[in-house]
Amino acid sequence: MAMLLHAQIASNKRRTWLLVIVFLLLFIAVGAAFGIVVADDGIVGIVMAAIIGVIYVLFMTAAGTRVVMAMNHAREIKSEDENPFLWNTVEALAIAARLPMPRVYIIDDPSPNAFAAGMSPKNAAVAVTTGLLDRLNRQEIEGVIAHEIAHIQNYDVRLATTAVALVSVIGILSDLAGRMLWYSSWSRGMSSSNRRDRRDDSRNNQSQAIIQLVAFLILLLAPLVAVLLQLAISRNREYLADASGAELCRNPEALASALRKISQAPEPVQAASRTCAALYISDPTKKQARAKVNWFSTHPPTEERIRRLEQMM
């Protein structure tokens, strides 16, 4: 089992880094395209994109774990006395993962589910629904919490937050470039006599026109491609957390059984924020349970996750 676990973990890490590299290359291409369209200088656009990206990531980081928990109507368990089993399970698995004890939250909702939040292990938190505690047995709950601890251990929340920020910046740059192009075209129409010579010179430069066209197409298609890459990273990190969680609790069968029960629960998590859906162990909106999983899915197919876990048994 150990060899299969390590192979799964290594494979998922390689795939994640490949997706991240493609994502970063897309971000650089969008920055360069923005600079070419707006200022005829790709380097300027890359620098602007990097500055906006860093600011946006810092802003989202400052929002903090408490904001995410509040968005999902989670209440904190501040001592072992409030729920001894949950508290001790989280503490034991955090020790096994060599992580600081994360804060523990409960969401009053009958649908079984759970998620982790926090940009680093020092400010991380784990939240579970009351439905998870009521419907799953002890081993299954341990498997779910091990999955969430693995997310913290792998810095998945930081990666997901950064991906969301970069997607937002790509959308902003694409929209801003489109607006500036429209305004520039309108301005040229209003003052055609003053800029006739410059426009004639531009038309004669076919290579520049091609570069401008390619840059515009990149800006047009980049938001969709960025979202697809973001979701692909999210789905791959779920596979990684499954494998890492199974290694942590040494019970892939329990985690597979938990995923089966969670996916078969018909009701969505009413308390869940849709913007945080990708953080949950299974889609809290239950949309994927009613439709075929595709490129726009926040989670990989549950049956495929279970199949991979069963291979480790």
C-alpha positions in Angstrom: 0.0 0.0 0.0 2.8 2.4 0.8 4.3 2.1 -2.7 0.9 2.8 -4.3 0.3 5.8 -1.9 3.7 7.3 -2.7 3.2 6.8 -6.4 -0.2 8.5 -6.3 1.2 11.4 -4.3 4.2 11.9 -6.5 2.1 11.7 -9.7 -0.4 14.2 -8.5 2.3 16.6 -7.4 3.9 16.4 -10.9 0.6 17.1 -12.5 -0.1 20.0 -10.2 3.3 21.7 -11.0 2.7 21.2 -14.7 -0.7 22.9 -14.5 0.8 25.7 -12.3 3.6 26.3 -14.9 1.1 26.5 -17.7 -1.0 28.8 -15.6 1.9 31.1 -14.9 2.9 31.1 -18.6 -0.7 32.1 -19.5 -0.5 34.9 -16.9 2.7 36.2 -18.4 1.2 36.0 -21.9 -1.8 37.9 -20.8 0.4 40.6 -19.3 2.5 40.9 -22.4 -0.7 41.0 -24.6 -2.1 43.7 -22.4 1.0 45.8 -22.8 1.1 45.3 -26.6 -2.5 46.3 -27.0 -2.4 49.3 -24.6 1.1 50.6 -24.9 2.9 48.6 -27.7 5.2 47.3 -25.0 4.9 43.7 -23.7 7.3 44.2 -20.8 5.2 47.1 -19.4 2.2 44.8 -19.4 4.0 42.0 -17.6 5.1 44.3 -14.9 1.6 45.8 -14.5 0.1 42.3 -14.3 2.6 41.2 -11.7 2.0 44.3 -9.5 -1.8 43.9 -9.7 -1.5 40.1 -9.0 0.6 40.6 -5.9 -1.8 43.3 -4.6 -4.8 41.0 -5.2 -3.2 38.0 -3.5 -2.2 40.1 -0.5 -5.8 41.4 -0.3 -7.3 37.9 -0.4 -4.8 36.7 2.1 -5.7 39.5 4.5 -9.4 38.4 4.4 -8.3 35.5 6.5 -9.7 32.2 7.7 -12.4 33.8 9.9 -14.0 35.5 7.0 -14.2 32.1 5.1 -15.7 30.5 8.2 -18.2 33.3 8.6 -19.3 33.0 5.0 -20.1 29.3 5.6 -21.9 30.0 9.0 -19.4 28.0 10.9 -19.0 28.3 14.7 -15.7 27.6 16.4 -15.1 24.8 18.9 -12.7 26.4 21.4 -12.1 23.5 23.8 -12.1 19.7 24.0 -15.2 19.7 26.2 -17.5 21.0 23.5 -16.9 18.0 21.2 -14.2 15.6 22.6 -14.2 13.2 19.6 -13.9 15.8 17.0 -11.3 17.8 18.9 -9.1 14.8 19.7 -9.4 13.5 16.1 -8.2 16.8 14.6 -5.4 17.1 17.2 -4.2 13.5 16.7 -4.1 13.8 12.9 -2.4 17.2 13.1 0.3 15.7 15.4 0.7 12.8 12.9 1.2 15.3 10.1 3.6 17.3 12.3 1.4 20.4 12.0 0.2 22.9 14.5 -3.3 22.2 15.9 -5.8 23.9 13.5 -8.8 25.7 14.8 -11.9 23.5 14.7 -15.4 24.6 13.4 -18.8 23.0 13.1 -21.4 24.0 10.6 -25.0 23.3 11.7 -26.2 21.6 8.5 -27.7 18.1 8.0 -25.7 17.4 4.8 -22.4 15.6 5.4 -19.4 17.6 4.2 -16.2 19.3 5.4 -13.5 21.7 4.3 -10.2 23.3 5.4 -9.1 26.9 5.2 -6.0 28.9 5.9 -3.1 30.3 3.9 -0.6 28.4 6.1 -0.6 25.7 8.8 -0.2 28.4 11.4 -3.6 30.0 10.7 -5.4 26.9 9.3 -8.8 25.6 10.4 -11.0 22.6 9.7 -14.8 22.7 9.5 -17.2 19.8 9.5 -21.0 19.8 9.2 -23.2 18.3 11.9 -24.5 16.0 9.2 -21.0 14.5 8.8 -20.8 13.8 12.5 -24.2 12.2 12.6 -24.1 10.1 9.4 -20.5 8.8 9.3 -18.9 6.4 11.6 -15.7 7.1 13.6 -13.3 5.7 11.0 -15.0 7.6 8.1 -14.9 10.8 10.0 -11.2 10.3 10.7 -10.7 9.7 7.0 -12.4 12.9 6.1 -10.5 14.9 8.6 -7.2 13.3 7.4 -8.1 14.5 3.9 -8.6 18.1 5.2 -5.4 18.0 7.2 -3.6 16.8 4.0 -5.0 20.0 2.3 -3.3 22.1 5.0 -0.1 20.0 4.8 0.1 20.5 1.1 -0.7 24.2 1.2 -3.6 23.6 -1.1 -5.6 26.6 0.2 -2.8 29.0 -0.5 -2.5 27.5 -4.0 -6.2 27.8 -4.6 -6.3 31.4 -3.3 -3.4 32.4 -5.5 -5.1 30.7 -8.5 -8.4 32.6 -7.8 -6.5 35.9 -7.6 -4.7 35.3 -10.9 -7.9 34.4 -12.6 -9.4 37.6 -11.3 -6.4 39.7 -12.5 -6.6 38.0 -16.0 -10.2 38.9 -16.2 -9.5 42.5 -15.1 -6.7 42.9 -17.7 -8.9 41.4 -20.5 -11.8 43.6 -19.7 -9.7 46.7 -19.3 -7.9 46.1 -22.6 -11.2 45.7 -24.4 -12.6 48.9 -23.0 -9.4 50.8 -23.9 -9.5 49.4 -27.4 -13.1 50.4 -27.8 -12.4 53.9 -26.5 -9.3 54.2 -28.7 -11.3 53.2 -31.8 -14.0 55.7 -30.9 -11.4 58.5 -30.4 -9.8 57.8 -33.7 -13.2 58.0 -35.4 -13.8 61.4 -33.8 -10.4 62.8 -34.8 -9.6 60.9 -38.1 -8.1 64.0 -39.8 -5.5 64.5 -37.1 -4.4 61.0 -37.1 -4.7 60.0 -40.7 -0.9 59.9 -41.3 -0.3 57.8 -38.2 -3.0 55.4 -39.1 -1.8 55.0 -42.7 1.7 54.2 -41.4 0.2 51.6 -39.0 -1.7 49.9 -41.9 1.5 49.5 -43.8 3.1 47.7 -40.9 1.5 44.2 -41.4 3.7 42.5 -38.8 2.6 44.9 -36.1 -1.0 44.4 -37.1 -0.6 40.6 -36.7 1.0 41.0 -33.3 -1.8 43.2 -32.2 -4.4 40.7 -33.4 -2.7 37.8 -31.6 -2.5 39.9 -28.4 -6.2 40.7 -28.7 -7.1 37.0 -29.2 -5.0 36.0 -26.2 -6.9 38.6 -24.1 -10.2 37.4 -25.4 -9.7 33.7 -24.7 -7.5 34.0 -21.6 -10.3 34.3 -19.0 -11.9 31.1 -20.1 -8.6 29.2 -20.3 -7.6 30.5 -16.8 -10.8 29.3 -15.2 -10.3 25.8 -16.8 -6.8 25.7 -15.5 -7.9 26.8 -12.0 -10.5 24.1 -11.9 -8.0 21.5 -13.2 -5.6 22.4 -10.4 -8.5 22.2 -7.9 -9.5 18.7 -9.1 -5.9 17.4 -9.1 -5.4 18.7 -5.5 -8.4 16.7 -4.4 -6.7 13.5 -5.7 -3.6 14.5 -3.9 -5.4 15.2 -0.6 -7.2 11.8 -0.9 -3.8 10.0 -1.3 -2.1 12.0 1.4 -5.1 11.7 3.7 -5.1 7.9 3.2 -1.4 7.8 4.1 -2.0 9.9 7.2 -4.9 7.9 8.6 -3.6 4.5 7.1 -7.2 3.7 6.2 -8.1 4.4 2.5 -11.1 2.2 2.8 -12.7 4.5 5.4 -12.1 7.6 3.3 -13.6 5.8 0.2 -16.6 4.8 2.3 -17.0 8.4 3.6 -16.8 9.8 0.0 -19.5 7.4 -1.1 -21.8 8.4 1.8 -21.2 12.1 1.2 -21.8 11.9 -2.5 -25.0 9.9 -2.0 -26.5 12.4 0.4 -29.2 14.2 -1.8 -29.4 17.5 0.0 -26.9 20.4 -0.6 -25.1 22.2 2.2 -27.5 25.1 2.7 -25.0 27.0 4.9 -22.2 26.7 2.3 -21.1 29.8 0.3 -21.0 29.1 -3.4 -17.7 31.0 -3.7 -16.1 28.4 -1.3 -17.6 25.3 -3.0 -14.1 24.2 -4.3 -12.8 24.1 -0.7 -15.2 21.3 0.4 -14.3 17.6 0.2 -17.3 17.1 -2.1 -19.3 19.7 -4.1 -21.7 21.2 -1.5 -24.2 22.4 -4.1 -24.7 18.8 -5.3 -24.7 20.0 -8.9 -22.1 17.4 -9.9 -24.3 14.7 -8.4 -27.0 15.6 -10.9 -24.8 16.2 -14.0 -21.8 14.6 -15.7 -18.5 15.9 -14.3 -16.8 18.1 -16.9 -14.0 20.7 -17.3 -16.0 23.2 -15.3 -16.4 20.9 -12.3 -14.9 22.0 -9.0 -14.3 18.3 -8.0 -13.2 15.1 -9.8 -15.7 12.3 -10.2 -16.4 10.7 -6.9 -16.3 7.2 -8.4 -12.9 7.8 -9.8 -11.7 9.0 -6.4 -13.1 5.9 -4.8 -11.5 3.7 -7.4 -8.1 5.2 -6.8 -8.5 4.8 -3.0 -9.6 1.1 -3.4 -6.4 0.5 -5.4 -4.5 1.4 -2.2 -6.4 -1.1 0.0 
